[in-house]
Structures are given as structure tokens and as C-alpha cells.
Amino acid sequence: MAKRKGKGPTPKAEDRHWHGKRQKARAVKSAKRTGTQTVGPGARAARTTEGRPTTGRPAGARRANGEVPELVTGRNPVVEALRAGVPGSTLYVTSGTDERVRESIQIAADRGIPLLETGKNELDRLTDGAVHQGIALQVKPYRYAHPDDLLTGTSPLIVAVDGITDPRNLGAIVRSAAAFGATGVVVPERRAAGVNAGAWKSSAGTLATVPVAQATNLARQLKAYQKAGCFVAGLDARGGVTIGDMEIATGPFVLVVGSEGKGLGRLVADTCDMLVTIPMPGKAESLNAGVAAGIALYEVSRLRS
């Protein structure tokens, strides 16, 4: 019986010439269905909202020290960020025909921020496919202070923030800290708002004068402040003393502000020497964290003066 001639073993699907094109087509179809976009092989999928300018980060921009430059995208967000004094390192523009774009270019030039004219495809890549409207501002990574650096002078006043996840609230707290003479603000390193463009804008530029430090463990850092001679008071609705009656605030003092919804975490509250409250005879049950911090810091400043 004659041996039948064959074409050899059947090649695997991934070895066939059409496999790559088919996989790419499937990925594009999936992206359109789920609202995600991918940039290059192995790129992180970034969910976008149609027509809404967003903030993002330049693709592949992570530095050796882990810091990632932030990108503010969209005509209104960029010009508002520049008006607010957000520190930029580069302004990317595809065209200067829009009035907001022209204003952004002028502000950037006045502040010495480098201008880079780029094509749409390149800006798409830099923004991971975010809606950029032809303009993006790269924000300089914030340089956090060490928590011990806030122990300045003979009677430091430090604001510790627990559970604040909205950068705008953080910026408002920094603004109040600047207004009432605080030496600095300390925030948790994880699961908390950090200094970004949103925080810069709501701080009204005061982030340039008030240092913000990151603590790996906030409760442990509060204990370190206590060992350094600081009295630690937590702002909490359960407090038995009103903030205006706490004369101990005249010395080295740490005011701990919690989130509007959850307040202070259990470990942080247990670490505080005392829980204090803001009396509210009105109908509101709580205050925005930024507003509460401003009121409390005013009272502390009054006592210290």
C-alpha cells in the first residue's frame, strides 16, 4: 500500500500568518464594546469617558524613584490649572487656534514652562488615549517632606489628615493651614489623597509655601509626634471638649482631621490624646473636611495668639 503524501504536522494557531491580525481585530472590537483603549503591546487599559477631559499620565513615564508625572488634559482643565499656578514641566499642544489654548500658551510662556508642539497621534500616546482636545499639561511630581521636618520652631502646629481621598479637600486643608500658621500637613502614604493638580488648584497656590509630608503609618507617626512633645487632638463628633476651649493647643500641637463620612479611623482615634468637636447648633450633622479643618485651625490660632 502506497504511503500517502502529507503536508506535515498541523501548525498551531499562533504560528499561522493570520493569527496576529485576528487577535488585534478582537482586541479593537472588545475595546469598542467595553469603552477601553490600549496603547501598544502590554499597555494598561485606560477607561475613558466620551467627550470629558481627564487627567492621566504619560505612557512609560514612571521614574526610577517611583514618581509618575501627571498630565492634565483638555482645554478648560489646562487653562484653569495654569491660572491656579499648578507647577508644570511641559505644555503639549497640537494647535493654537482656540482662545483657551492661546491663553494657556501665553501663561506657560510667562512662567517659563517649555512648550512642545506635537501631533495628535503622539498626544494620544502620551495621554493613554484620554480625551485631550489637542492640549495637555505635564505636572511636576510633588516632592513630599519627611514627617519629622514639620517639627520646626519651639511650638509647631501640624495638621494630620486621616481618610481624606478627595484631592480638593486636601488642597482646602492646606490653604487653611497656610492661613492660620501651621508648619505643615502630614498625610498617609496609602489609601489617601495626594498632592496632584486638583489639590494644587484648591490650595490656591499655598502648596508652594506649606510642606506636605507622607507617613507610612499615620498612627505610628502620631505616636512619634507625641514622643517629640506634641499634644495630639483628633477632630471628631464624639469629642467631649470643644475646640475653642482646649488651652493645651498653645504648645506643640497636632490637629488630626478625618473624612466627612467615616471620620477618624479607630487606630488613629485611639492614638489621639483627646477628641475635640466643633459645636454646631444648626441643623447640619457634619461639615466638609476642608471647612471643619478651617474652623478648627481658626480656633487653635486664636488660642495660640
C-alpha positions in Angstrom: 0.0 0.0 0.0 1.5 3.3 -1.1 2.3 5.9 1.6 0.1 8.9 1.3 1.9 12.2 0.9 1.0 14.8 3.6 1.9 18.4 4.5 3.4 17.6 7.8 2.0 18.3 11.3 -0.7 20.9 11.6 0.8 24.2 12.8 -0.5 25.8 16.0 -2.9 28.8 15.6 -0.3 31.2 17.0 2.1 30.1 14.3 -0.2 30.9 11.4 0.3 34.2 9.5 -3.2 35.4 10.2 -3.2 34.9 14.0 -1.7 38.3 14.9 -4.2 40.2 12.8 -7.2 38.3 14.2 -6.1 38.9 17.8 -5.6 42.6 17.1 -9.1 42.8 15.5 -10.6 41.1 18.5 -8.9 43.5 20.9 -10.2 46.5 19.0 -13.7 45.1 19.0 -13.5 44.4 22.7 -12.2 47.9 23.4 -15.1 49.5 21.5 -17.6 47.3 23.4 -16.2 48.0 26.9 -15.1 51.6 26.4 -11.4 50.9 27.0 -8.3 51.8 24.9 -4.9 50.2 24.9 -1.7 51.7 23.8 1.0 49.3 22.5 1.8 45.8 23.5 1.1 45.1 27.2 -0.2 48.6 27.8 -2.5 49.3 30.7 -6.2 49.6 29.6 -7.5 53.1 30.4 -11.2 53.6 30.7 -12.3 56.9 29.2 -15.5 59.0 29.2 -16.6 60.2 25.8 -16.1 64.0 25.5 -14.9 64.5 29.0 -11.4 65.9 29.5 -9.5 63.9 32.1 -6.1 63.7 33.9 -3.7 60.9 33.2 0.0 60.2 33.0 2.5 60.0 30.1 2.9 56.4 28.9 6.1 54.9 30.2 6.9 57.9 32.3 7.5 56.2 35.6 10.8 57.3 37.1 13.3 55.2 38.9 12.1 56.7 42.3 8.5 55.6 41.6 7.2 59.2 40.9 4.9 59.5 37.9 4.3 62.9 36.2 0.7 63.7 36.0 -1.0 65.0 32.8 -3.9 67.5 32.9 -5.8 67.2 29.6 -8.5 69.3 27.9 -8.7 73.0 27.1 -10.6 74.1 30.2 -8.7 71.9 32.8 -5.4 73.0 31.4 -6.0 76.8 31.4 -7.6 76.6 34.8 -4.6 74.7 36.1 -2.2 77.2 34.7 -4.3 80.1 36.1 -4.1 78.5 39.5 -0.3 78.2 39.4 -0.1 74.4 39.1 3.6 73.7 38.5 4.0 72.4 35.0 7.1 70.9 33.3 5.9 70.8 29.7 2.8 72.1 27.8 1.9 69.8 24.8 -0.1 71.5 22.1 -1.3 70.3 18.6 -2.7 73.7 17.5 -3.2 77.2 18.9 -6.5 78.2 17.3 -8.7 78.0 20.3 -8.8 81.0 22.7 -8.2 78.8 25.8 -5.2 77.2 24.1 -3.7 80.6 23.2 -4.2 81.7 26.8 -2.5 78.5 28.1 0.4 79.1 25.8 0.8 82.7 27.0 0.6 81.7 30.7 3.1 78.9 30.1 5.5 81.3 28.3 5.2 83.8 31.1 6.0 81.2 33.7 8.9 79.6 31.7 7.1 76.3 31.1 8.5 74.7 27.9 6.1 74.4 25.0 6.2 71.4 22.8 4.1 71.3 19.6 3.2 67.7 18.8 0.9 65.8 16.5 -2.4 64.3 17.6 -1.2 60.7 17.4 1.8 61.5 19.6 -0.5 63.2 22.1 -2.9 60.2 22.0 0.0 58.1 23.0 1.2 60.4 25.8 -2.3 60.6 27.3 -3.1 56.9 27.0 -6.0 57.7 24.7 -7.6 60.2 27.1 -9.8 63.0 25.5 -7.2 65.8 25.3 -8.7 68.3 22.9 -5.3 69.0 21.5 -3.6 70.2 24.7 -2.1 68.6 27.8 0.0 70.0 30.7 2.5 67.7 32.4 2.6 68.5 36.1 5.8 68.2 38.1 5.8 65.3 40.6 5.4 66.8 44.1 8.3 66.4 46.5 7.0 65.3 49.8 8.7 66.4 53.0 9.7 63.9 55.8 7.2 64.0 58.7 9.9 65.0 61.1 10.7 68.1 59.0 7.4 69.6 60.2 8.7 69.8 63.8 10.0 73.3 63.3 10.3 76.1 65.8 9.6 75.8 69.5 5.9 75.3 69.2 5.0 73.6 65.9 1.4 73.3 64.7 0.9 70.3 62.4 -2.3 69.2 60.6 -2.6 65.4 60.1 -5.2 64.1 57.6 -6.8 60.7 58.0 -9.0 59.1 55.4 -9.3 62.1 53.0 -9.5 60.8 49.5 -10.6 63.9 47.6 -7.5 66.0 46.5 -9.7 69.1 46.5 -10.3 68.6 50.3 -6.6 68.1 50.8 -5.9 71.4 48.9 -8.5 73.2 51.0 -6.9 71.9 54.2 -3.5 73.1 53.1 -5.0 76.5 52.3 -6.4 76.8 55.8 -3.1 75.5 57.3 -1.3 78.4 55.4 -3.9 80.9 56.6 -3.6 80.1 60.3 0.2 79.5 60.6 0.5 75.7 60.5 4.0 74.4 60.0 2.9 71.6 57.7 0.4 68.9 56.8 1.0 65.1 57.0 -1.0 62.6 55.0 -1.0 58.7 54.9 1.1 57.3 52.1 -1.6 54.8 51.0 -5.4 54.9 50.5 -5.4 58.7 50.8 -5.4 61.8 48.6 -2.0 63.0 47.5 -0.8 66.3 46.0 -1.9 66.5 42.4 -3.3 69.1 40.1 -6.7 69.1 41.9 -5.0 69.7 45.2 -2.9 72.5 43.8 -5.9 74.3 42.4 -8.0 74.1 45.6 -5.0 75.2 47.6 -4.8 78.5 45.7 -1.1 78.2 45.3 -0.4 77.7 49.1 1.1 74.3 48.4 4.2 76.2 47.3 4.6 77.5 50.9 3.2 74.8 53.2 5.1 71.5 53.2 3.2 68.2 52.9 4.7 65.1 54.3 3.8 61.4 53.8 3.6 58.9 56.7 3.9 55.2 56.0 1.7 54.6 59.1 -0.3 57.6 60.4 -1.0 56.2 63.9 2.7 55.4 64.3 3.7 58.8 63.2 1.3 60.4 65.7 3.0 58.5 68.4 6.3 59.8 67.2 5.0 63.3 67.4 3.8 62.6 71.0 7.3 61.4 71.9 8.6 64.7 70.4 6.4 66.6 72.9 3.3 67.3 70.8 -0.2 67.1 72.1 -2.4 65.3 69.6 -6.1 66.1 69.3 -8.5 64.4 66.9 -11.4 66.4 65.4 -14.4 64.1 65.9 -18.1 64.5 66.5 -17.7 62.2 69.6 -15.3 64.6 71.2 -16.2 65.8 74.7 -14.3 69.1 74.5 -15.0 71.9 72.1 -12.0 73.0 70.0 -12.2 76.6 71.3 -11.8 75.5 75.0 -8.7 73.5 74.5 -6.0 75.6 76.0 -3.4 72.9 75.6 -3.3 73.9 71.9 -1.0 76.8 72.8 2.0 74.4 72.9 3.4 72.0 70.3 0.2 70.7 68.8 -1.1 68.2 66.2 -4.7 68.5 64.9 -6.0 65.3 63.2 -8.8 65.8 60.7 -10.8 62.8 59.5 -13.0 62.2 56.4 -16.5 63.7 56.3 -18.2 60.3 56.0 -16.2 58.0 58.3 -14.4 60.4 60.5 -11.2 59.2 62.2 -10.1 55.7 61.8 -10.2 53.6 65.0 -6.4 53.3 65.5 -5.9 56.9 64.8 -8.6 58.0 67.2 -7.2 55.7 69.9 -3.8 57.2 69.4 -5.0 60.8 70.0 -4.6 62.3 73.4 -8.1 63.8 73.2 -11.0 64.0 70.8 -12.4 67.5 70.2 -15.5 68.7 68.4 -16.9 71.8 66.7 -20.3 72.8 68.3 -23.0 73.0 65.6 -26.3 74.4 66.9 -27.8 74.4 63.4 -29.4 71.5 61.5 -26.3 70.2 59.7 -25.0 66.9 61.1 -21.5 67.3 59.7 -19.1 69.6 57.9 -17.0 69.2 54.8 -13.5 68.1 56.0 -11.9 71.2 54.5 -14.4 73.5 56.2 -14.1 71.7 59.5 -10.3 72.0 59.3 -10.5 75.7 58.6 -12.8 76.4 61.6 -10.7 74.3 64.0 -7.5 75.9 62.8 -9.0 79.4 63.3 -9.8 78.4 67.0 -6.4 77.0 67.5 -4.8 80.1 66.0 -6.9 82.3 68.3 -5.8 80.3 71.4 -2.2 80.5 70.4 -2.2 84.2 69.8 
